[in-house]
């Protein structure tokens, strides 16, 4: 017997992503910290959803990203967490909402979030 669902074409990560995004939203006072991990790089953005603008962004894909080795590792994610926190503090942002984009909270996502917390962001 074949079970037909509304979301049969969506992956598990996409389902988690939709469930998370339905509950959170970023404002100018408390922007959304959006995370994305490709197979090669790690990306982080602070987004104001009321205006649809990216306030601050950091990623591991640039040539002057400041670290050696794999740019998709847990260490790279921790460096990006520090960079995004420093840039946010320069823009007078201390409180954010974490949007893990459907990823499970472990590995790169956890390393990035912990590094951002240690550098001064609150979420």
Phi and psi in degrees as a GROMACS rama.xvg file:
@    title "Ramachandran Plot"
@    xaxis  label "Phi"
@    yaxis  label "Psi"
@TYPE xy
-94.9733  127.121  UNK-2
-95.2912  125.491  UNK-3
-106.557  126.574  UNK-4
-119.189  165.234  UNK-5
-65.169  -35.0433  UNK-6
-108.599  38.7563  UNK-7
-67.1404  -21.2777  UNK-8
-90.6767  -5.80614  UNK-9
-91.9761  143.503  UNK-10
-78.1318  169.691  UNK-11
-63.5316  -37.5106  UNK-12
-65.4206  -40.5779  UNK-13
-63.8367  -38.1578  UNK-14
-64.0692  -45.7193  UNK-15
-62.4147  -39.9806  UNK-16
-61.665  -44.891  UNK-17
-64.411  -40.2212  UNK-18
-64.8351  -40.5027  UNK-19
-69.7203  -46.8128  UNK-20
-67.1889  -22.6964  UNK-21
-70.0177  -21.8581  UNK-22
-101.272  -19.384  UNK-23
-120.797  156.369  UNK-24
-156.486  145.338  UNK-25
-99.4356  142.871  UNK-26
-120.411  179.209  UNK-27
-67.569  -35.16  UNK-28
-76.8479  -35.0672  UNK-29
-135.982  82.7889  UNK-30
-71.2291  166.818  UNK-31
-91.6913  126.361  UNK-32
-90.1264  100.661  UNK-33
-92.5914  132.892  UNK-34
-117.535  143.894  UNK-35
-145.196  135.399  UNK-36
-124.314  114.834  UNK-37
-91.7804  -176.361  UNK-38
-72.6946  -20.6092  UNK-39
-108.166  -31.5739  UNK-40
-136.204  169.27  UNK-41
-124.008  134.654  UNK-42
-126.122  147  UNK-43
-143.623  139.882  UNK-44
-139.444  145.559  UNK-45
-102.62  120.918  UNK-46
-121.764  133.342  UNK-47
-95.2918  108.035  UNK-48
-74.71  -19.6733  UNK-49
-69.5569  -35.7866  UNK-50
-104.038  -14.2355  UNK-51
75.5117  26.609  UNK-52
-109.313  146.076  UNK-53
-87.1225  124.056  UNK-54
-86.0598  -50.4992  UNK-55
-140.739  144.277  UNK-56
-140.419  150.484  UNK-57
-147.721  144.751  UNK-58
-152.667  167.956  UNK-59
-99.5461  11.4429  UNK-60
-89.6243  -12.9349  UNK-61
-75.1962  158.864  UNK-62
-70.8921  -31.358  UNK-63
-103.619  43.8114  UNK-64
-75.2595  -14.7681  UNK-65
94.4092  8.45999  UNK-66
-145.879  157.696  UNK-67
-106.508  167.186  UNK-68
92.4421  -161.017  UNK-69
-66.9479  133.633  UNK-70
-89.919  4.29752  UNK-71
-117.596  13.2615  UNK-72
-84.3451  175.836  UNK-73
-65.2234  -37.241  UNK-74
-64.6809  -39.4614  UNK-75
-64.1025  -40.3619  UNK-76
-63.5421  -38.7016  UNK-77
-64.9491  -39.7985  UNK-78
-64.044  -40.7226  UNK-79
-66.0424  -36.4867  UNK-80
-61.1056  -41.8333  UNK-81
-65.0534  -43.5644  UNK-82
-64.9591  -42.2801  UNK-83
-67.8723  -34.6532  UNK-84
-68.4752  -42.3816  UNK-85
-63.0626  -42.9383  UNK-86
-66.8019  -36.1058  UNK-87
-68.0538  -40.1718  UNK-88
-66.4783  -33.4668  UNK-89
-65.5042  -30.7305  UNK-90
-90.2824  13.9093  UNK-91
60.8319  40.4588  UNK-92
-117.016  122.969  UNK-93
-118.355  -29.7983  UNK-94
-105.699  131.828  UNK-95
-136.717  166.89  UNK-96
-111.462  126.533  UNK-97
-81.8602  123.068  UNK-98
-114.169  102.099  UNK-99
-85.2576  3.97761  UNK-100
56.5822  37.1387  UNK-101
84.4162  -5.38522  UNK-102
-76.7461  147.655  UNK-103
-70.6475  149.507  UNK-104
-83.1954  78.9344  UNK-105
-161.823  167.673  UNK-106
65.4087  -125.5  UNK-107
-62.5094  -40.8761  UNK-108
-64.5382  -44.9388  UNK-109
-66.1165  -41.0751  UNK-110
-63.4894  -42.7962  UNK-111
-64.709  -45.2245  UNK-112
-65.2504  -43.029  UNK-113
-64.2818  -40.9718  UNK-114
-66.193  -38.2319  UNK-115
-66.8215  -39.0749  UNK-116
-64.5553  -43.7554  UNK-117
-64.7599  -30.4303  UNK-118
-82.6281  -6.71106  UNK-119
125.231  -4.51707  UNK-120
-80.3355  148.406  UNK-121
-118.359  125.568  UNK-122
